[in-house]
Amino acid sequence: MNTLHSIIIKPIGSFCNLNCKYCFYLDKQHLYAGSPSTHKMDEPTLDKLIQQLFKCSNHPTFVWQGGEPTVMGLDFFRHAVALQKHYAKGRTFFNALQTHAMLLNEDWADFLKRENFLVGVSLDGPQHVHDCYRLDRQGHGTFHAVFENAKMLVQQEVPVNVLATITDYSVQYPEEIYQFFTDNGFIFMQFSPVVEPDFQHPHQAAPFSVTAKQYGHFLTKVFKCWHQDFDYRYLKQKTSVRFFDSLMHRYVGMVPDHCALQQKCNVYLVVEHNGDLFSCDFLVSAETRLGNLHEISLQQAFNSPAHIAFGLRKANYGEECRRCQWLKLCYGGCIKDRLHDPRDHEHNHFCESYQYFFERVDSQFKELADLYRRYYR
């Protein structure tokens, strides 16, 4: 039995009460009939996915995403945790919630803390950065509500990881964004560069996408901030940046937890509201559907030829990557970043970013890795 299986659950599909301009999941509503607000996970599907994940994993991870999962309401999640405890039979399990935080309150915070949820809050940075693209359905910025609720979670000692998308606008402010997060107690950060197709101009990426050159400079400047905050005397980090932490795992000989840096990328499954199963939430489509939870088991989906083949696609990174001295750090990066800008010709959009970054930080990572090995041996 695999102890590392995890699933990404879309309890309300792609439905969200916001209208962020760069959201890649909103258009998944077209895969299903009816109004997106009615695409809600029912009791049999919820029960089956929880029961089956415990059948194929000793210590499973449940990641609740959307759309906006909190639209389902707090009672839905209370019931989900009750089912988890029932099927766990004393085994440990882990929950994570990705949310825009607009609908949270102290009742949510009490629940999330009590049940040990890790909460990923979509917060792009200070107001002028966040409100550039993260808008409500009336076209208004959402910063104040998101920021106040994120601060409330931190004050209530709920584990919070800020999820910041890097766009053509936010990429201009690496130091400001990093400092804003640290000043407000958001010491766990994840930066996700945006490259999405431009459906009006299919020969190029959407205007809000970040270029490889821009993102390389962004990573390097954020690393400088992160490195300056590192306490060499006690080998302690003031802040955690997921990409840097995952690279550190690679440098000390461990497997990184960031799937974009792994050799294969079929480590999880996506479960849509109706039980449809997919290999990756970035590449959900009618063509990539593995089956339905009510037709095949999660174990069968994890072991299916289609899911295994999807994972192996990551190794098809081309001759340029094979010759690259940094291949064993990124293994070609995320598959979706090879597909969303036609001008990349299925080469990773951020290849130049990584090369620029690795050339400038390799010696620091090697120094830190050597310190870790000496300290923990």
C-alpha positions, -999 to +999 in steps of 0.1 A: +000+000+000+014+034-010+017+058+019+022+089-002-010+091-023-028+124-024-059+137-042-070+172-053-107+175-047-129+200-066-161+198-044-178+226-064-159+221-097-147+253-113-174+276-097-160+306-080-177+338-068-147+359-081-135+366-116-097+367-115-085+375-150-058+348-152-078+319-136-072+288-157-100+267-141-131+288-147-136+275-182-137+239-170-174+245-163-180+238-200-172+202-194-204+197-175-241+206-181-260+230-161-251+261-141-216+260-126-231+269-091-250+235-092-218+215-098-217+203-062-202+171-049-229+148-035-228+125-004-221+092-023-192+108-042-177+123-011-180+091+009-165+070-019-135+092-025-126+093+012-132+056+017-111+046-014-082+069-006-078+051+027-078+018+009-048+027-012-028+049+011-019+045+048-015+082+054-034+101+027-035+138+018-067+155+009-063+188-009-095+208-013-095+232-043-118+249-068-131+270-081-137+282-046-142+252-022-155+273+007-186+281-013-197+246-002-200+259+034-185+249+067-209+220+073-197+202+042-162+202+055-172+192+090-189+162+075-159+154+053-136+153+083-161+131+102-160+107+073-122+108+073-120+100+109-144+071+104-124+055+076-090+063+090-095+039+119-068+056+139-044+063+110-031+098+104-043+119+074-037+154+062-059+182+049-051+213+029-075+239+017-067+264-011-090+294-009-093+331-018-103+335+018-132+359+011-158+338+028-138+329+059-147+340+094-138+330+130-159+298+129-139+287+099-107+296+117-117+276+147-125+246+126-094+248+104-071+251+135-089+223+154-087+199+124-051+209+115-058+221+080-030+238+061-046+268+043-033+282+011-045+317+007-045+333-028-029+366-021-006+381-047+010+408-026+002+444-015-030+460-028-018+474-061-004+440-070-033+419-058-060+440-072-044+442-107-060+409-116-078+394-086-112+410-090-148+401-080-176+397-104-184+434-104-148+442-114-137+454-079-105+446-062-106+419-035-075+428-015-090+442+017-112+412+024-086+386+015-059+404+035-080+408+066-091+372+066-056+359+060-044+380+089-072+366+110-061+331+102-025+339+112-037+355+145-058+324+152-026+303+147-040+285+116-011+273+094-012+296+063+008+295+031+003+324+008-001+315-029+011+343-051+007+342-088+034+359-108+021+379-138+034+405-162+025+431-135+036+414-102+069+403-116+081+439-114+079+439-076+098+410-062+114+427-032+082+446-023+061+415-025+085+395-003+088+423+023+050+427+024+045+390+032+072+389+059+061+422+075+026+407+079+036+373+092+031+353+060+064+335+063+053+305+041+052+315+005+046+299-029+051+317-061+034+304-093+044+320-126+015+324-150+016+314-186-018+308-202-030+306-238-044+337-254-077+324-270-081+356-290-046+353-304-038+315-304-003+320-317+009+335-284+004+334-246-022+357-229-010+392-221-009+387-184+016+358-187+051+364-174+081+361-197+110+337-190+135+366-187+112+385-162+106+354-141+143+345-139+150+380-125+121+377-101+133+344-087+169+357-083+158+389-064+135+369-041+162+345-034+185+373-024+159+384+001+154+349+014+191+343+016+197+375+036+171+363+061+187+329+066+203+324+100+236+307+093+245+304+129+215+282+138+207+269+103+172+284+106+151+300+079+131+331+087+109+324+057+099+295+036+097+298-002+084+265-016+105+265-047+137+272-028+129+246-001+123+220-028+156+229-045+173+224-011+159+189-010+174+182-043+208+196-033+210+175-001+199+143-020+162+142-011+132+141-034+116+175-036+079+178-028+073+203-057+060+181-086+075+206-111+110+195-100+104+158-099+113+133-126+077+121-129+045+140-123+018+115-116+019+117-078-017+127-073-052+125-088-078+152-094-114+143-084-140+166-099-174+173-082-191+143-100-162+119-094-144+123-128-107+116-124-077+134-140-040+132-137-033+170-133-056+199-124-037+221-149-046+198-178-082+188-171-101+182-203-124+156-219-094+140-235-074+136-203-103+120-183-091+087-166-126+076-157-151+082-129-149+073-093-182+054-096-168+033-124-132+026-113-115+027-080-088+053-070-063+025-069-072+015-105-068+051-115-034+055-099-022+023-116-039+030-149-018+030-181-031+065-189-020+079-155+014+062-157+019+074-193+010+110-182+037+108-155+063+096-180+055+125-204+077+147-182+108+129-194+100+139-230+119+172-226+139+172-258+176+174-267+182+209-254+172+198-219+193+166-221+224+187-228+216+212-200+238+211-169+208+219-147+186+191-159+188+172-126+175+202-107+143+207-127+139+177-151+123+199-177+099+217-153+061+215-154+044+199-184+018+226-186+045+252-191+055+235-223+021+238-238+005+272-231+026+294-253+028+281-289+060+301-295+078+277-271+073+248-295+067+225-265+099+235-247+094+248-212+084+284-212+105+290-181+137+272-192+156+305-196+143+316-161+157+285-145+190+287-163+195+324-153+185+316-117+206+284-112+237+301-126+234+328-099+225+307-069+241+273-073+271+281-051+248+294-023+227+263-024+258+240-024+270+259+007+237+255+025+235+219+016+270+212+029+260+230+062+228+209+065+247+176+059+273+185+085+248+198+110+224+168+108+248+139+103 
